[in-house]
Structure formats: structure tokens, C-alpha cells
């Protein structure tokens, strides 16, 4: 998947049973990817049939959208209107 000048490669793993994890369990919860145009990135994912976990939302100058990779890992796009 190409996002601007960045490329994210997602490779599907073999079929194995997944253990459910909660937000407070050890391990990776999600990966956040910074984008400059979240609406365009969202539409790009949507047009490619990527499983979307949310619509774009904005709060306090930070826009986010969540989606899932082929192994059902949660990924996040984030756009900040101001630098931290």
C-alpha cells in the first residue's frame, strides 16, 4: 500500500488461531502512521477494500482513522493539525 512517498507492505501470515488480547495486555496494540491528508488516505484504503474499523474522527486538532491488516492487527492513520 502506497501512502504518499511511503510504502507499507502487509503480508498475510499462515492460518493459525489468534488469542484475544485486551487493551492492557502486554504486546502490540496498534501501529500509528502519520499522514498529511487523512481524508485522502481514508478514501484510498476504502477504495481498495481494506477492512476499516472506524470512520475518520477529529478531536483537539488530531484526526484519526483505524483499519485492520490481513492478520487482523489494528492500524491507525493520524493527522495532527499542529506539531507536538
PDB file with SEQRES, HELIX, SHEET and CRYST1 records, atoms N, CA, C and O in Angstrom:
SEQRES   1 A   84  UNK UNK UNK UNK UNK UNK UNK UNK UNK UNK UNK UNK UNK          
SEQRES   2 A   84  UNK UNK UNK UNK UNK UNK UNK UNK UNK UNK UNK UNK UNK          
SEQRES   3 A   84  UNK UNK UNK UNK UNK UNK UNK UNK UNK UNK UNK UNK UNK          
SEQRES   4 A   84  UNK UNK UNK UNK UNK UNK UNK UNK UNK UNK UNK UNK UNK          
SEQRES   5 A   84  UNK UNK UNK UNK UNK UNK UNK UNK UNK UNK UNK UNK UNK          
SEQRES   6 A   84  UNK UNK UNK UNK UNK UNK UNK UNK UNK UNK UNK UNK UNK          
SEQRES   7 A   84  UNK UNK UNK UNK UNK UNK                                      
HELIX    1 AA1 UNK A   38  UNK A   47  1                                  10    
SHEET    1 AA1 2 UNK A   2  UNK A   3  0                                        
SHEET    2 AA1 2 UNK A   6  UNK A   7 -1                                        
SHEET    1 AA2 4 UNK A  30  UNK A  34  0                                        
SHEET    2 AA2 4 UNK A  74  UNK A  80  1                                        
SHEET    3 AA2 4 UNK A  62  UNK A  68 -1                                        
SHEET    4 AA2 4 UNK A  57  UNK A  59 -1                                        
CRYST1    1.000    1.000    1.000  90.00  90.00  90.00 P 1           1          
ATOM      1  N   UNK A   1       0.853  -1.161   0.000  1.00  0.00           N  
ATOM      2  CA  UNK A   1       0.000   0.000   0.000  1.00  0.00           C  
ATOM      3  C   UNK A   1       0.900   1.224   0.000  1.00  0.00           C  
ATOM      4  O   UNK A   1       1.777   1.346   0.855  1.00  0.00           O  
ATOM      5  N   UNK A   2       0.700   2.110  -0.924  1.00  0.00           N  
ATOM      6  CA  UNK A   2       1.497   3.332  -1.010  1.00  0.00           C  
ATOM      7  C   UNK A   2       0.707   4.474  -0.389  1.00  0.00           C  
ATOM      8  O   UNK A   2      -0.453   4.698  -0.736  1.00  0.00           O  
ATOM      9  N   UNK A   3       1.338   5.192   0.526  1.00  0.00           N  
ATOM     10  CA  UNK A   3       0.752   6.384   1.159  1.00  0.00           C  
ATOM     11  C   UNK A   3       1.720   7.528   0.910  1.00  0.00           C  
ATOM     12  O   UNK A   3       2.727   7.663   1.605  1.00  0.00           O  
ATOM     13  N   UNK A   4       1.410   8.356  -0.089  1.00  0.00           N  
ATOM     14  CA  UNK A   4       2.330   9.428  -0.435  1.00  0.00           C  
ATOM     15  C   UNK A   4       3.643   8.841  -0.911  1.00  0.00           C  
ATOM     16  O   UNK A   4       3.666   8.015  -1.824  1.00  0.00           O  
ATOM     17  N   UNK A   5       4.728   9.262  -0.298  1.00  0.00           N  
ATOM     18  CA  UNK A   5       6.040   8.728  -0.640  1.00  0.00           C  
ATOM     19  C   UNK A   5       6.391   7.503   0.186  1.00  0.00           C  
ATOM     20  O   UNK A   5       7.454   6.913  -0.008  1.00  0.00           O  
ATOM     21  N   UNK A   6       5.523   7.114   1.097  1.00  0.00           N  
ATOM     22  CA  UNK A   6       5.781   5.961   1.960  1.00  0.00           C  
ATOM     23  C   UNK A   6       5.124   4.715   1.394  1.00  0.00           C  
ATOM     24  O   UNK A   6       4.110   4.786   0.699  1.00  0.00           O  
ATOM     25  N   UNK A   7       5.714   3.585   1.701  1.00  0.00           N  
ATOM     26  CA  UNK A   7       5.171   2.306   1.282  1.00  0.00           C  
ATOM     27  C   UNK A   7       5.041   1.424   2.506  1.00  0.00           C  
ATOM     28  O   UNK A   7       5.997   1.271   3.266  1.00  0.00           O  
ATOM     29  N   UNK A   8       3.878   0.848   2.701  1.00  0.00           N  
ATOM     30  CA  UNK A   8       3.645  -0.079   3.802  1.00  0.00           C  
ATOM     31  C   UNK A   8       3.324  -1.429   3.170  1.00  0.00           C  
ATOM     32  O   UNK A   8       2.388  -1.553   2.381  1.00  0.00           O  
ATOM     33  N   UNK A   9       4.104  -2.420   3.525  1.00  0.00           N  
ATOM     34  CA  UNK A   9       3.894  -3.752   2.979  1.00  0.00           C  
ATOM     35  C   UNK A   9       3.270  -4.623   4.059  1.00  0.00           C  
ATOM     36  O   UNK A   9       3.798  -4.727   5.166  1.00  0.00           O  
ATOM     37  N   UNK A  10       2.146  -5.246   3.732  1.00  0.00           N  
ATOM     38  CA  UNK A  10       1.478  -6.139   4.661  1.00  0.00           C  
ATOM     39  C   UNK A  10       1.410  -7.513   4.017  1.00  0.00           C  
ATOM     40  O   UNK A  10       0.883  -7.676   2.916  1.00  0.00           O  
ATOM     41  N   UNK A  11       1.948  -8.489   4.716  1.00  0.00           N  
ATOM     42  CA  UNK A  11       1.983  -9.848   4.201  1.00  0.00           C  
ATOM     43  C   UNK A  11       1.156 -10.725   5.127  1.00  0.00           C  
ATOM     44  O   UNK A  11       1.372 -10.748   6.338  1.00  0.00           O  
ATOM     45  N   UNK A  12       0.213 -11.440   4.546  1.00  0.00           N  
ATOM     46  CA  UNK A  12      -0.667 -12.279   5.346  1.00  0.00           C  
ATOM     47  C   UNK A  12       0.106 -13.461   5.935  1.00  0.00           C  
ATOM     48  O   UNK A  12       0.882 -14.117   5.240  1.00  0.00           O  
ATOM     49  N   UNK A  13      -0.115 -13.720   7.212  1.00  0.00           N  
ATOM     50  CA  UNK A  13       0.520 -14.850   7.890  1.00  0.00           C  
ATOM     51  C   UNK A  13      -0.234 -16.131   7.571  1.00  0.00           C  
ATOM     52  O   UNK A  13      -1.320 -16.098   6.991  1.00  0.00           O  
ATOM     53  N   UNK A  14       0.349 -17.253   7.952  1.00  0.00           N  
ATOM     54  CA  UNK A  14      -0.325 -18.533   7.803  1.00  0.00           C  
ATOM     55  C   UNK A  14      -1.554 -18.584   8.692  1.00  0.00           C  
ATOM     56  O   UNK A  14      -1.688 -17.782   9.617  1.00  0.00           O  
ATOM     57  N   UNK A  15      -2.435 -19.505   8.424  1.00  0.00           N  
ATOM     58  CA  UNK A  15      -3.676 -19.632   9.192  1.00  0.00           C  
ATOM     59  C   UNK A  15      -3.403 -20.289  10.546  1.00  0.00           C  
ATOM     60  O   UNK A  15      -3.099 -21.480  10.618  1.00  0.00           O  
ATOM     61  N   UNK A  16      -3.512 -19.515  11.598  1.00  0.00           N  
ATOM     62  CA  UNK A  16      -3.355 -20.015  12.970  1.00  0.00           C  
ATOM     63  C   UNK A  16      -4.428 -19.373  13.830  1.00  0.00           C  
ATOM     64  O   UNK A  16      -4.948 -18.310  13.491  1.00  0.00           O  
ATOM     65  N   UNK A  17      -4.763 -20.018  14.944  1.00  0.00           N  
ATOM     66  CA  UNK A  17      -5.726 -19.427  15.869  1.00  0.00           C  
ATOM     67  C   UNK A  17      -5.095 -18.251  16.582  1.00  0.00           C  
ATOM     68  O   UNK A  17      -3.957 -18.330  17.044  1.00  0.00           O  
ATOM     69  N   UNK A  18      -5.839 -17.156  16.670  1.00  0.00           N  
ATOM     70  CA  UNK A  18      -5.386 -15.943  17.350  1.00  0.00           C  
ATOM     71  C   UNK A  18      -5.925 -15.934  18.761  1.00  0.00           C  
ATOM     72  O   UNK A  18      -7.073 -16.306  19.002  1.00  0.00           O  
ATOM     73  N   UNK A  19      -5.093 -15.508  19.691  1.00  0.00           N  
ATOM     74  CA  UNK A  19      -5.521 -15.354  21.079  1.00  0.00           C  
ATOM     75  C   UNK A  19      -6.012 -13.920  21.248  1.00  0.00           C  
ATOM     76  O   UNK A  19      -5.306 -12.976  20.893  1.00  0.00           O  
ATOM     77  N   UNK A  20      -7.212 -13.755  21.784  1.00  0.00           N  
ATOM     78  CA  UNK A  20      -7.753 -12.416  22.003  1.00  0.00           C  
ATOM     79  C   UNK A  20      -6.905 -11.659  23.014  1.00  0.00           C  
ATOM     80  O   UNK A  20      -6.459 -12.231  24.009  1.00  0.00           O  
ATOM     81  N   UNK A  21      -6.681 -10.369  22.759  1.00  0.00           N  
ATOM     82  CA  UNK A  21      -5.906  -9.526  23.663  1.00  0.00           C  
ATOM     83  C   UNK A  21      -6.729  -8.301  24.019  1.00  0.00           C  
ATOM     84  O   UNK A  21      -7.439  -7.742  23.183  1.00  0.00           O  
ATOM     85  N   UNK A  22      -6.622  -7.898  25.273  1.00  0.00           N  
ATOM     86  CA  UNK A  22      -7.273  -6.680  25.726  1.00  0.00           C  
ATOM     87  C   UNK A  22      -6.331  -5.497  25.611  1.00  0.00           C  
ATOM     88  O   UNK A  22      -5.142  -5.666  25.344  1.00  0.00           O  
ATOM     89  N   UNK A  23      -6.859  -4.307  25.811  1.00  0.00           N  
ATOM     90  CA  UNK A  23      -6.061  -3.087  25.700  1.00  0.00           C  
ATOM     91  C   UNK A  23      -4.908  -3.020  26.692  1.00  0.00           C  
ATOM     92  O   UNK A  23      -3.913  -2.345  26.428  1.00  0.00           O  
ATOM     93  N   UNK A  24      -5.017  -3.699  27.819  1.00  0.00           N  
ATOM     94  CA  UNK A  24      -3.993  -3.624  28.862  1.00  0.00           C  
ATOM     95  C   UNK A  24      -3.054  -4.830  28.887  1.00  0.00           C  
ATOM     96  O   UNK A  24      -2.135  -4.880  29.705  1.00  0.00           O  
ATOM     97  N   UNK A  25      -3.274  -5.793  28.007  1.00  0.00           N  
ATOM     98  CA  UNK A  25      -2.392  -6.958  27.948  1.00  0.00           C  
ATOM     99  C   UNK A  25      -1.055  -6.567  27.323  1.00  0.00           C  
ATOM    100  O   UNK A  25      -0.995  -5.627  26.531  1.00  0.00           O  
ATOM    101  N   UNK A  26       0.023  -7.286  27.674  1.00  0.00           N  
ATOM    102  CA  UNK A  26       1.318  -6.980  27.067  1.00  0.00           C  
ATOM    103  C   UNK A  26       1.293  -7.253  25.564  1.00  0.00           C  
ATOM    104  O   UNK A  26       0.564  -8.121  25.086  1.00  0.00           O  
ATOM    105  N   UNK A  27       2.091  -6.506  24.845  1.00  0.00           N  
ATOM    106  CA  UNK A  27       2.203  -6.706  23.403  1.00  0.00           C  
ATOM    107  C   UNK A  27       1.747  -5.486  22.630  1.00  0.00           C  
ATOM    108  O   UNK A  27       1.401  -4.456  23.209  1.00  0.00           O  
ATOM    109  N   UNK A  28       1.752  -5.614  21.342  1.00  0.00           N  
ATOM    110  CA  UNK A  28       1.415  -4.525  20.432  1.00  0.00           C  
ATOM    111  C   UNK A  28      -0.095  -4.309  20.386  1.00  0.00           C  
ATOM    112  O   UNK A  28      -0.840  -5.264  20.164  1.00  0.00           O  
ATOM    113  N   UNK A  29      -0.561  -3.084  20.589  1.00  0.00           N  
ATOM    114  CA  UNK A  29      -1.992  -2.757  20.496  1.00  0.00           C  
ATOM    115  C   UNK A  29      -2.329  -2.274  19.090  1.00  0.00           C  
ATOM    116  O   UNK A  29      -3.260  -2.773  18.457  1.00  0.00           O  
ATOM    117  N   UNK A  30      -1.567  -1.304  18.615  1.00  0.00           N  
ATOM    118  CA  UNK A  30      -1.752  -0.828  17.243  1.00  0.00           C  
ATOM    119  C   UNK A  30      -0.521  -0.035  16.824  1.00  0.00           C  
ATOM    120  O   UNK A  30       0.288   0.376  17.656  1.00  0.00           O  
ATOM    121  N   UNK A  31      -0.399   0.168  15.529  1.00  0.00           N  
ATOM    122  CA  UNK A  31       0.672   0.977  14.953  1.00  0.00           C  
ATOM    123  C   UNK A  31       0.020   2.221  14.372  1.00  0.00           C  
ATOM    124  O   UNK A  31      -0.973   2.124  13.649  1.00  0.00           O  
ATOM    125  N   UNK A  32       0.574   3.395  14.684  1.00  0.00           N  
ATOM    126  CA  UNK A  32       0.053   4.652  14.158  1.00  0.00           C  
ATOM    127  C   UNK A  32       0.954   5.137  13.023  1.00  0.00           C  
ATOM    128  O   UNK A  32       2.180   5.110  13.126  1.00  0.00           O  
ATOM    129  N   UNK A  33       0.318   5.578  11.942  1.00  0.00           N  
ATOM    130  CA  UNK A  33       1.027   6.060  10.762  1.00  0.00           C  
ATOM    131  C   UNK A  33       0.581   7.498  10.523  1.00  0.00           C  
ATOM    132  O   UNK A  33      -0.605   7.761  10.324  1.00  0.00           O  
ATOM    133  N   UNK A  34       1.533   8.424  10.543  1.00  0.00           N  
ATOM    134  CA  UNK A  34       1.227   9.835  10.333  1.00  0.00           C  
ATOM    135  C   UNK A  34       1.023  10.118   8.845  1.00  0.00           C  
ATOM    136  O   UNK A  34       1.823   9.701   8.008  1.00  0.00           O  
ATOM    137  N   UNK A  35      -0.057  10.832   8.530  1.00  0.00           N  
ATOM    138  CA  UNK A  35      -0.356  11.216   7.150  1.00  0.00           C  
ATOM    139  C   UNK A  35      -0.638  12.715   7.099  1.00  0.00           C  
ATOM    140  O   UNK A  35      -0.978  13.324   8.113  1.00  0.00           O  
ATOM    141  N   UNK A  36      -0.493  13.303   5.915  1.00  0.00           N  
ATOM    142  CA  UNK A  36      -0.745  14.740   5.773  1.00  0.00           C  
ATOM    143  C   UNK A  36      -2.173  15.031   5.313  1.00  0.00           C  
ATOM    144  O   UNK A  36      -2.645  16.158   5.464  1.00  0.00           O  
ATOM    145  N   UNK A  37      -2.867  14.043   4.756  1.00  0.00           N  
ATOM    146  CA  UNK A  37      -4.250  14.217   4.300  1.00  0.00           C  
ATOM    147  C   UNK A  37      -5.034  12.958   4.658  1.00  0.00           C  
ATOM    148  O   UNK A  37      -5.111  12.017   3.868  1.00  0.00           O  
ATOM    149  N   UNK A  38      -5.608  12.953   5.845  1.00  0.00           N  
ATOM    150  CA  UNK A  38      -6.266  11.744   6.344  1.00  0.00           C  
ATOM    151  C   UNK A  38      -7.484  11.362   5.515  1.00  0.00           C  
ATOM    152  O   UNK A  38      -7.749  10.175   5.325  1.00  0.00           O  
ATOM    153  N   UNK A  39      -8.220  12.330   5.027  1.00  0.00           N  
ATOM    154  CA  UNK A  39      -9.408  12.019   4.229  1.00  0.00           C  
ATOM    155  C   UNK A  39      -9.007  11.314   2.941  1.00  0.00           C  
ATOM    156  O   UNK A  39      -9.648  10.342   2.542  1.00  0.00           O  
ATOM    157  N   UNK A  40      -7.963  11.792   2.294  1.00  0.00           N  
ATOM    158  CA  UNK A  40      -7.487  11.153   1.063  1.00  0.00           C  
ATOM    159  C   UNK A  40      -6.970   9.743   1.344  1.00  0.00           C  
ATOM    160  O   UNK A  40      -7.256   8.812   0.590  1.00  0.00           O  
ATOM    161  N   UNK A  41      -6.212   9.589   2.425  1.00  0.00           N  
ATOM    162  CA  UNK A  41      -5.690   8.268   2.795  1.00  0.00           C  
ATOM    163  C   UNK A  41      -6.840   7.313   3.112  1.00  0.00           C  
ATOM    164  O   UNK A  41      -6.816   6.150   2.708  1.00  0.00           O  
ATOM    165  N   UNK A  42      -7.844   7.807   3.835  1.00  0.00           N  
ATOM    166  CA  UNK A  42      -9.019   7.002   4.170  1.00  0.00           C  
ATOM    167  C   UNK A  42      -9.744   6.546   2.898  1.00  0.00           C  
ATOM    168  O   UNK A  42     -10.080   5.369   2.764  1.00  0.00           O  
ATOM    169  N   UNK A  43      -9.979   7.460   1.983  1.00  0.00           N  
ATOM    170  CA  UNK A  43     -10.670   7.121   0.732  1.00  0.00           C  
ATOM    171  C   UNK A  43      -9.863   6.107  -0.073  1.00  0.00           C  
ATOM    172  O   UNK A  43     -10.436   5.224  -0.711  1.00  0.00           O  
ATOM    173  N   UNK A  44      -8.539   6.230  -0.046  1.00  0.00           N  
ATOM    174  CA  UNK A  44      -7.665   5.290  -0.746  1.00  0.00           C  
ATOM    175  C   UNK A  44      -7.823   3.880  -0.161  1.00  0.00           C  
ATOM    176  O   UNK A  44      -7.965   2.908  -0.904  1.00  0.00           O  
ATOM    177  N   UNK A  45      -7.797   3.775   1.180  1.00  0.00           N  
ATOM    178  CA  UNK A  45      -7.984   2.472   1.833  1.00  0.00           C  
ATOM    179  C   UNK A  45      -9.357   1.897   1.494  1.00  0.00           C  
ATOM    180  O   UNK A  45      -9.489   0.722   1.150  1.00  0.00           O  
ATOM    181  N   UNK A  46     -10.362   2.739   1.596  1.00  0.00           N  
ATOM    182  CA  UNK A  46     -11.744   2.315   1.343  1.00  0.00           C  
ATOM    183  C   UNK A  46     -11.902   1.799  -0.086  1.00  0.00           C  
ATOM    184  O   UNK A  46     -12.556   0.781  -0.311  1.00  0.00           O  
ATOM    185  N   UNK A  47     -11.308   2.494  -1.047  1.00  0.00           N  
ATOM    186  CA  UNK A  47     -11.429   2.100  -2.455  1.00  0.00           C  
ATOM    187  C   UNK A  47     -10.735   0.773  -2.743  1.00  0.00           C  
ATOM    188  O   UNK A  47     -11.073   0.093  -3.712  1.00  0.00           O  
ATOM    189  N   UNK A  48      -9.773   0.403  -1.912  1.00  0.00           N  
ATOM    190  CA  UNK A  48      -9.046  -0.854  -2.093  1.00  0.00           C  
ATOM    191  C   UNK A  48      -9.668  -2.002  -1.287  1.00  0.00           C  
ATOM    192  O   UNK A  48      -9.154  -3.121  -1.301  1.00  0.00           O  
ATOM    193  N   UNK A  49     -10.774  -1.726  -0.585  1.00  0.00           N  
ATOM    194  CA  UNK A  49     -11.459  -2.771   0.165  1.00  0.00           C  
ATOM    195  C   UNK A  49     -10.783  -3.147   1.474  1.00  0.00           C  
ATOM    196  O   UNK A  49     -11.017  -4.233   2.004  1.00  0.00           O  
ATOM    197  N   UNK A  50      -9.940  -2.249   2.005  1.00  0.00           N  
ATOM    198  CA  UNK A  50      -9.274  -2.514   3.291  1.00  0.00           C  
ATOM    199  C   UNK A  50     -10.330  -2.504   4.394  1.00  0.00           C  
ATOM    200  O   UNK A  50     -11.176  -1.610   4.417  1.00  0.00           O  
ATOM    201  N   UNK A  51     -10.301  -3.479   5.313  1.00  0.00           N  
ATOM    202  CA  UNK A  51     -11.283  -3.508   6.412  1.00  0.00           C  
ATOM    203  C   UNK A  51     -11.099  -2.306   7.353  1.00  0.00           C  
ATOM    204  O   UNK A  51     -10.108  -2.224   8.078  1.00  0.00           O  
ATOM    205  N   UNK A  52     -12.041  -1.401   7.333  1.00  0.00           N  
ATOM    206  CA  UNK A  52     -11.982  -0.188   8.160  1.00  0.00           C  
ATOM    207  C   UNK A  52     -12.656  -0.438   9.501  1.00  0.00           C  
ATOM    208  O   UNK A  52     -13.756  -0.988   9.563  1.00  0.00           O  
ATOM    209  N   UNK A  53     -11.983  -0.028  10.572  1.00  0.00           N  
ATOM    210  CA  UNK A  53     -12.513  -0.209  11.919  1.00  0.00           C  
ATOM    211  C   UNK A  53     -13.202   1.057  12.418  1.00  0.00           C  
ATOM    212  O   UNK A  53     -13.883   1.023  13.443  1.00  0.00           O  
ATOM    213  N   UNK A  54     -13.034   2.185  11.702  1.00  0.00           N  
ATOM    214  CA  UNK A  54     -13.698   3.429  12.088  1.00  0.00           C  
ATOM    215  C   UNK A  54     -13.742   4.372  10.900  1.00  0.00           C  
ATOM    216  O   UNK A  54     -13.020   4.205   9.917  1.00  0.00           O  
ATOM    217  N   UNK A  55     -14.601   5.358  11.018  1.00  0.00           N  
ATOM    218  CA  UNK A  55     -14.616   6.491  10.101  1.00  0.00           C  
ATOM    219  C   UNK A  55     -13.584   7.486  10.627  1.00  0.00           C  
ATOM    220  O   UNK A  55     -13.205   7.395  11.794  1.00  0.00           O  
ATOM    221  N   UNK A  56     -13.114   8.436   9.809  1.00  0.00           N  
ATOM    222  CA  UNK A  56     -12.218   9.471  10.330  1.00  0.00           C  
ATOM    223  C   UNK A  56     -12.919  10.299  11.413  1.00  0.00           C  
ATOM    224  O   UNK A  56     -14.074  10.694  11.258  1.00  0.00           O  
ATOM    225  N   UNK A  57     -12.207  10.548  12.496  1.00  0.00           N  
ATOM    226  CA  UNK A  57     -12.712  11.406  13.567  1.00  0.00           C  
ATOM    227  C   UNK A  57     -11.661  12.464  13.882  1.00  0.00           C  
ATOM    228  O   UNK A  57     -10.476  12.274  13.611  1.00  0.00           O  
ATOM    229  N   UNK A  58     -12.107  13.584  14.459  1.00  0.00           N  
ATOM    230  CA  UNK A  58     -11.201  14.669  14.816  1.00  0.00           C  
ATOM    231  C   UNK A  58     -11.508  15.120  16.228  1.00  0.00           C  
ATOM    232  O   UNK A  58     -12.668  15.304  16.596  1.00  0.00           O  
ATOM    233  N   UNK A  59     -10.457  15.297  17.018  1.00  0.00           N  
ATOM    234  CA  UNK A  59     -10.607  15.799  18.381  1.00  0.00           C  
ATOM    235  C   UNK A  59      -9.356  16.584  18.747  1.00  0.00           C  
ATOM    236  O   UNK A  59      -8.246  16.054  18.700  1.00  0.00           O  
ATOM    237  N   UNK A  60      -9.539  17.840  19.109  1.00  0.00           N  
ATOM    238  CA  UNK A  60      -8.421  18.666  19.552  1.00  0.00           C  
ATOM    239  C   UNK A  60      -7.318  18.833  18.517  1.00  0.00           C  
ATOM    240  O   UNK A  60      -6.141  18.905  18.870  1.00  0.00           O  
ATOM    241  N   UNK A  61      -7.688  18.893  17.249  1.00  0.00           N  
ATOM    242  CA  UNK A  61      -6.689  19.078  16.202  1.00  0.00           C  
ATOM    243  C   UNK A  61      -5.992  17.804  15.762  1.00  0.00           C  
ATOM    244  O   UNK A  61      -5.022  17.860  15.006  1.00  0.00           O  
ATOM    245  N   UNK A  62      -6.471  16.657  16.224  1.00  0.00           N  
ATOM    246  CA  UNK A  62      -5.889  15.371  15.827  1.00  0.00           C  
ATOM    247  C   UNK A  62      -6.985  14.537  15.166  1.00  0.00           C  
ATOM    248  O   UNK A  62      -8.015  14.249  15.776  1.00  0.00           O  
ATOM    249  N   UNK A  63      -6.749  14.158  13.918  1.00  0.00           N  
ATOM    250  CA  UNK A  63      -7.689  13.317  13.184  1.00  0.00           C  
ATOM    251  C   UNK A  63      -7.132  11.897  13.137  1.00  0.00           C  
ATOM    252  O   UNK A  63      -5.930  11.698  12.959  1.00  0.00           O  
ATOM    253  N   UNK A  64      -8.015  10.918  13.299  1.00  0.00           N  
ATOM    254  CA  UNK A  64      -7.591   9.518  13.282  1.00  0.00           C  
ATOM    255  C   UNK A  64      -8.599   8.668  12.533  1.00  0.00           C  
ATOM    256  O   UNK A  64      -9.768   9.030  12.398  1.00  0.00           O  
ATOM    257  N   UNK A  65      -8.125   7.541  12.055  1.00  0.00           N  
ATOM    258  CA  UNK A  65      -8.963   6.502  11.485  1.00  0.00           C  
ATOM    259  C   UNK A  65      -8.247   5.176  11.742  1.00  0.00           C  
ATOM    260  O   UNK A  65      -7.022   5.100  11.650  1.00  0.00           O  
ATOM    261  N   UNK A  66      -9.003   4.148  12.059  1.00  0.00           N  
ATOM    262  CA  UNK A  66      -8.438   2.828  12.345  1.00  0.00           C  
ATOM    263  C   UNK A  66      -8.846   1.844  11.257  1.00  0.00           C  
ATOM    264  O   UNK A  66      -9.945   1.922  10.707  1.00  0.00           O  
ATOM    265  N   UNK A  67      -7.936   0.912  10.955  1.00  0.00           N  
ATOM    266  CA  UNK A  67      -8.219  -0.141   9.994  1.00  0.00           C  
ATOM    267  C   UNK A  67      -7.442  -1.392  10.384  1.00  0.00           C  
ATOM    268  O   UNK A  67      -6.599  -1.354  11.281  1.00  0.00           O  
ATOM    269  N   UNK A  68      -7.729  -2.497   9.709  1.00  0.00           N  
ATOM    270  CA  UNK A  68      -7.117  -3.785  10.051  1.00  0.00           C  
ATOM    271  C   UNK A  68      -6.267  -4.304   8.906  1.00  0.00           C  
ATOM    272  O   UNK A  68      -6.612  -4.147   7.735  1.00  0.00           O  
ATOM    273  N   UNK A  69      -5.147  -4.927   9.265  1.00  0.00           N  
ATOM    274  CA  UNK A  69      -4.301  -5.553   8.254  1.00  0.00           C  
ATOM    275  C   UNK A  69      -4.805  -6.981   7.995  1.00  0.00           C  
ATOM    276  O   UNK A  69      -5.755  -7.418   8.645  1.00  0.00           O  
ATOM    277  N   UNK A  70      -4.185  -7.715   7.058  1.00  0.00           N  
ATOM    278  CA  UNK A  70      -4.679  -9.060   6.738  1.00  0.00           C  
ATOM    279  C   UNK A  70      -4.677 -10.031   7.921  1.00  0.00           C  
ATOM    280  O   UNK A  70      -5.419 -11.013   7.902  1.00  0.00           O  
ATOM    281  N   UNK A  71      -3.857  -9.779   8.956  1.00  0.00           N  
ATOM    282  CA  UNK A  71      -3.830 -10.650  10.133  1.00  0.00           C  
ATOM    283  C   UNK A  71      -4.695 -10.113  11.261  1.00  0.00           C  
ATOM    284  O   UNK A  71      -4.605 -10.589  12.393  1.00  0.00           O  
ATOM    285  N   UNK A  72      -5.535  -9.123  10.964  1.00  0.00           N  
ATOM    286  CA  UNK A  72      -6.466  -8.515  11.916  1.00  0.00           C  
ATOM    287  C   UNK A  72      -5.775  -7.657  12.966  1.00  0.00           C  
ATOM    288  O   UNK A  72      -6.347  -7.397  14.024  1.00  0.00           O  
ATOM    289  N   UNK A  73      -4.539  -7.209  12.685  1.00  0.00           N  
ATOM    290  CA  UNK A  73      -3.878  -6.249  13.575  1.00  0.00           C  
ATOM    291  C   UNK A  73      -4.486  -4.872  13.354  1.00  0.00           C  
ATOM    292  O   UNK A  73      -4.830  -4.513  12.228  1.00  0.00           O  
ATOM    293  N   UNK A  74      -4.616  -4.110  14.415  1.00  0.00           N  
ATOM    294  CA  UNK A  74      -5.198  -2.781  14.332  1.00  0.00           C  
ATOM    295  C   UNK A  74      -4.131  -1.758  13.950  1.00  0.00           C  
ATOM    296  O   UNK A  74      -3.077  -1.688  14.582  1.00  0.00           O  
ATOM    297  N   UNK A  75      -4.405  -0.970  12.920  1.00  0.00           N  
ATOM    298  CA  UNK A  75      -3.523   0.096  12.461  1.00  0.00           C  
ATOM    299  C   UNK A  75      -4.285   1.411  12.517  1.00  0.00           C  
ATOM    300  O   UNK A  75      -5.510   1.437  12.396  1.00  0.00           O  
ATOM    301  N   UNK A  76      -3.552   2.500  12.701  1.00  0.00           N  
ATOM    302  CA  UNK A  76      -4.177   3.816  12.837  1.00  0.00           C  
ATOM    303  C   UNK A  76      -3.496   4.798  11.909  1.00  0.00           C  
ATOM    304  O   UNK A  76      -2.269   4.845  11.834  1.00  0.00           O  
ATOM    305  N   UNK A  77      -4.296   5.585  11.200  1.00  0.00           N  
ATOM    306  CA  UNK A  77      -3.785   6.749  10.494  1.00  0.00           C  
ATOM    307  C   UNK A  77      -4.031   7.945  11.398  1.00  0.00           C  
ATOM    308  O   UNK A  77      -5.083   8.050  12.028  1.00  0.00           O  
ATOM    309  N   UNK A  78      -3.059   8.847  11.460  1.00  0.00           N  
ATOM    310  CA  UNK A  78      -3.195  10.021  12.323  1.00  0.00           C  
ATOM    311  C   UNK A  78      -2.693  11.254  11.584  1.00  0.00           C  
ATOM    312  O   UNK A  78      -1.652  11.221  10.928  1.00  0.00           O  
ATOM    313  N   UNK A  79      -3.446  12.336  11.701  1.00  0.00           N  
ATOM    314  CA  UNK A  79      -3.061  13.618  11.128  1.00  0.00           C  
ATOM    315  C   UNK A  79      -3.195  14.666  12.221  1.00  0.00           C  
ATOM    316  O   UNK A  79      -4.269  14.844  12.797  1.00  0.00           O  
ATOM    317  N   UNK A  80      -2.115  15.344  12.498  1.00  0.00           N  
ATOM    318  CA  UNK A  80      -2.119  16.402  13.517  1.00  0.00           C  
ATOM    319  C   UNK A  80      -2.132  17.754  12.841  1.00  0.00           C  
ATOM    320  O   UNK A  80      -1.334  18.001  11.937  1.00  0.00           O  
ATOM    321  N   UNK A  81      -3.028  18.637  13.265  1.00  0.00           N  
ATOM    322  CA  UNK A  81      -3.090  19.966  12.668  1.00  0.00           C  
ATOM    323  C   UNK A  81      -1.981  20.866  13.188  1.00  0.00           C  
ATOM    324  O   UNK A  81      -1.683  21.902  12.592  1.00  0.00           O  
ATOM    325  N   UNK A  82      -1.367  20.470  14.305  1.00  0.00           N  
ATOM    326  CA  UNK A  82      -0.239  21.229  14.847  1.00  0.00           C  
ATOM    327  C   UNK A  82       0.811  20.243  15.373  1.00  0.00           C  
ATOM    328  O   UNK A  82       0.485  19.128  15.781  1.00  0.00           O  
ATOM    329  N   UNK A  83       2.053  20.669  15.354  1.00  0.00           N  
ATOM    330  CA  UNK A  83       3.132  19.815  15.835  1.00  0.00           C  
ATOM    331  C   UNK A  83       3.089  19.706  17.338  1.00  0.00           C  
ATOM    332  O   UNK A  83       2.644  20.624  18.026  1.00  0.00           O  
ATOM    333  N   UNK A  84       3.557  18.571  17.851  1.00  0.00           N  
ATOM    334  CA  UNK A  84       3.608  18.370  19.297  1.00  0.00           C  
ATOM    335  C   UNK A  84       4.709  19.173  19.917  1.00  0.00           C  
ATOM    336  O   UNK A  84       4.899  19.125  21.132  1.00  0.00           O  
TER     337      UNK A  84                                                      
END                                                                             
